[in-house]
Structures are given as C-alpha cells and as structure tokens.
C-alpha cells in the first residue's frame, strides 16, 4: 500500500504526462512519427513491430521517465 497521498499521486502523474508530451514534441519528425503513429494497441499495450521502432520508443520513454523523476524529486523531496 502506498503512503503517498492521492493528491500528490495525481500531481506526479501530471508531471510524467507533461514531460512525455514535451519530449515527444521536441523530437525530430521521423521519431515523432514512430512514437505517435507506428504501433498497434493489443490488450492496452503499444506494440511496435519493427525492432528499431521499439528501441526508439524505449529510449524516449526512459528519457521522459528520468526527466520526470528529477522534477518530482526536486518538487517533493522530504514531503513523504
């Protein structure tokens, strides 16, 4: 069970989403096309059929997570 209050969880989710959107918007048109359009959704999961597309999506996802974690650590350090 999480000890993080729901209000803070919602704020954190918004930070992750904003970071993802900003990062995807800053990508080259080629990479943005892969992230936005070149996948299928199977059981709620994004499936990239090409290995290169999967690697690009994974690296962008990792970068967004790292950036969002840095923002969250700075904003919420010591609050819970």
KACOR-V125203 format. One record per residue. N is the residue number from 1. SS is DSSP state (A for helix, B for strand, O for the rest). PHI is phi in whole degrees, 0 to 359 (NA if undefined). D_FIRST is the distance of its C-alpha to the first C-alpha in Angstrom with 2 decimals. Layout:
((N SS PHI D_FIRST) (N SS PHI D_FIRST))
//
This chain:
((1 O NA 0.00) (2 O 280 3.79) (3 O 265 6.56) (4 O 283 9.08) (5 O 300 11.01) (6 A 302 11.93) (7 A 299 15.48) (8 A 290 14.91) (9 A 300 12.96) (10 A 295 16.10) (11 A 299 18.40) (12 A 296 16.98) (13 A 298 17.46) (14 A 295 20.95) (15 A 295 21.73) (16 A 299 20.97) (17 A 295 23.08) (18 A 296 25.88) (19 A 299 26.04) (20 A 300 26.33) (21 A 298 29.00) (22 A 295 30.94) (23 A 293 30.96) (24 A 296 32.14) (25 A 295 34.75) (26 A 273 36.10) (27 O 288 36.62) (28 O 294 40.07) (29 A 304 41.10) (30 A 299 41.05) (31 A 290 37.40) (32 A 299 36.35) (33 A 299 38.11) (34 A 297 36.20) (35 A 295 32.76) (36 A 272 33.63) (37 A 238 35.94) (38 O 263 36.24) (39 O 214 33.35) (40 B 246 32.67) (41 B 255 29.49) (42 B 234 28.70) (43 O 53 25.74) (44 O 83 24.13) (45 B 248 24.79) (46 B 280 27.56) (47 B 246 30.14) (48 O 261 32.78) (49 O 280 35.76) (50 O 266 37.48) (51 A 300 36.22) (52 A 298 37.30) (53 A 297 35.38) (54 A 298 32.17) (55 A 293 32.73) (56 A 297 33.40) (57 A 298 30.30) (58 A 294 28.13) (59 A 291 29.75) (60 A 293 29.40) (61 A 298 25.71) (62 A 297 25.21) (63 A 297 27.34) (64 A 296 25.48) (65 A 296 22.10) (66 A 297 23.74) (67 A 297 25.43) (68 A 294 22.39) (69 A 298 20.39) (70 A 296 23.42) (71 A 296 23.53) (72 A 295 19.88) (73 A 300 20.33) (74 A 292 23.51) (75 A 281 22.27) (76 A 247 18.99) (77 O 298 19.77) (78 O 82 19.04) (79 O 273 17.31) (80 O 206 13.83))
//
